[in-house]
Amino acid sequence: MENPWGHLWSMIGGARVSGQGASGGGTPYICTSFDYANGTYDDIGFNLPSEYGWVNAMGYGSENYDWVYLPIECSTNANSLLPIGDSLWTVPSLNDTTVLATGGAFGYKEACGPFYYAADRTM
């Protein structure tokens, strides 16, 4: 069966990741309105890992954003099948603002899927 996630990247609208160097892979923020360019963004309550690799653990946002489900721990030595089976591309010691994308590209083979996140795309 062909991987339904392996032919596309999907931008996650209304999500940004910002960092000032000391916040690991950056802090995810969610837009409080549908005005993504000028809207207010709220911190979801945790940072992304500074190491990219296979996802070992997922975290969910603060009380207002408990539906946000993003990686909190990654490792290059982890098993590509367990526990999540997808990976995260992040910027170590992020000192910029990036957007989030999910999915993957055909050539990434097992490194694409519904929980494969790219948080290394600058705005």
N, C-alpha and C positions, 0 to 999 in steps of 0.2 A: 504494500500500500504506500502510495506517495505521501510524504509529509506535508500536510496542509499548511504548515507554518513556514515551509522552507523556500518560498518564492517571493516573499514580500517583507518589507519593513513597514510597520505601522507606527506613526508618531502618536504619542499619548498626549492629546490636547489638554491644555491647562495644567501641565506638570512641568516644573523646572527643577534643576538641581544646582544649588549655589554653594560655593565654598570659599574660604579665605585662607586656605593652606593648612589649617589646624583641624579641619572637620573631616578628615579621612577622604572618602570619595565624594563628599559633599552632602548637604542636607536637602532632601526633597521638599518642594513646596507645591501646594495645590491652589489653583485659582479659585477665588470665592464667587466668581461670576463667569459668564461666557465671554467676557471682554478680555481675551488672553493677552492682547497687546498692552492695554492700559489698566487692567484689573489689579486687585489686591491679591497677594499670594500669602497663604498661611503655611507655617512650618508643620510638618506632620508628626514630628516628635522623635525622630531618630536619624542617624547618618547612614549613608551607604558605605560598604566596606572600601578600604583604600586598595585592596588587592583584587585584581580581576581573576576570574577562574570559575570553576564549577560551584554552584550554589549549594552551601551546606545547611543554611537556615534562612527562613523567611521571617520578616517582622510585619506587624500591622500598625497603622497609624494611631494617633491619639484618639480620644473619645469622639471627637467630631469627624475623624477620618479613619474609623475602624474598618472601612472597606478597602483601604489602600494596603496592598500586599506586595512588598518589595524585599529584595535580598538584604540581609544584615550580616551574613558571614559567607565568605568565599575562600576557595583554596585551589591552587593549581595541582595539588597532589590528590584531590578528592576523586571519588568515583563518578564517572560521567553518567551513571545510571541511577545512583542513589544519593541523597534522598529525593532530590528534585529532578535531576537529569538535564538541566539547562544551565547556562552560564551567564555571567555578568561581565560586560566591558565597562570599566570605570577608569577614572583618572586619579592616580595616587596623589594625595595632598592637593586636591582640586583648588585652584585659585582663580575661578572664572564662573560663568553660568552656562550650563548645558541643558539640552532637552533630553527627554526619554523616548526611546523607541523600543518596540518589541517585535518579535518574529524571527527574522534572519534571512539569509540568502541561500540559494540552492547549494552553492559551493561550500557552505559551512558544515555540511553533513549533520553530525549529531549535535552541533553547537547551535541549533536553532529550535525554537519551540515556543509555546505559549508563555513560558516564564524566562525566556532568553531576553535579557534587557541590555540595551546599549545606553549608557549614561555618559558617553564621551563625545557627543555631537555638540559642538559649540554653537551658540546662537548668533 
